[in-house]
Amino acid sequence: MKVYSEKFTSEIMIIKLNDRVDTFSAPDLRAHFSNLLSQGRSNFIVDLTAATFLDSAGLAALVKLLKDSREKGGDVKIILPENKNVQRIFSLTKFDRVFDIQPTVPIAVGAF
């Protein structure tokens, strides 16, 4: 999994994830999220457009980011992947009701 972070505005951080978001990559992802939170970031857009796989450990990392960001007064917006199997994970777990899911990054930015 490759993680790309870019600051969209002074208040919103975009995190692009691709490849597999799974048990093997989740520890690095959690550390990355923790580092951003420790820098004072609290609003995130997680762009999963290029993600090819997502398992429970990947979802747990996203849920922790959501919890931690909300504790700091922020929020997390998710851009769903093009991969239908990964989209289905959000639906099956009902996390599509937990996360604010937006179709594109510009629309997610406007949702803050």
N, C-alpha and C positions, 0 to 999 in steps of 0.2 A: 504494500500500500504506500502510495506517495501522498504526502500532505502538503498542500500549498496554502499558505495563509497570506492574505493581503488585506491591508486596511482600506476599507472603502471610504469611510469618513473618519473623523476623529472619534466617533462613537460606535461604529459598526465594523466588526471584523468578519471577513469572508474566509471560510475555510473550505477549500476544495479537496474532496477525497476521491481517489480513483482506485481501481482494482478491487481487491478484497478488503473488507472491513470485518475482521474476524478475531478469533481467539489469539492468534499470533500477533496481529497488529494492534489490538486493543490497548495493551499496556503503553505502547509508544503514543497512541492517540490520547489516552488519559493524561499522560505526562505533558503532551503538547497543550491540551486544554488547560491543565493546571498552571502551566507557565503563563499562558495568556491571561488567565484570571488573576494571577499574582501580579501581573503588570497593570492591573486596574481595568481590564476589559470586562464588559458584562453583556454586550449585545453581539450576537453571533448569527451569521447565516452559514449553515452547513450545506454546501452544494454537493449533493450525491449524484449528480447527473452522470458521471463516468464510473460510478461504483458498479462492480459486476457481481458482488456477493456481499451479504450482510447476515451475520449470525447473532445469537443472543449476547455474546460478549461485545460486539459492535454496538448493538442497541443499548446495552447497559452503559457504555461509555457516553453515548448521546444523552441518555436519561440523566446521568450524573452531571453532564455539562448543563442541561436544562435546570436541574435543581440548584446547582452552584450559581449559575447566572441569575436566577430569580432571587436567590438569597442576597445578591448584590444589587437588586433592583433592575436587572436586565431581562433579556429573553433570548430565545433561540428560534430561528425560522429554518425550516428544512426545504430544500429543493429536491424533489424526488428524482430518482435515477430513471434513465431511459429503460433499463432492464426491468421487464415485467415481474420477474421472480423477486427482485428486491422490493419493488413496489408492493407486492403481495404481502411481504413480511409486515409492513406497516399496517395493512388492513387486517391481517389475521390476528395480530397482537393488540389491535385497537389503539396502537400508538398514533394512528392518523387522527385520533380524537384528543391525544395528549399534546402533540406538537402542532404548531402553526405551520401548515404545509402550504407553500406557495409555488406557482409554476415556473417563475424565473427570478433571477437575482434582483432586477430592477423593481419588480412588483414586491418582493420581500423587503427591500429597502423602504419602499413606501408604506409597508405595513407596520413599521416601527412607530 
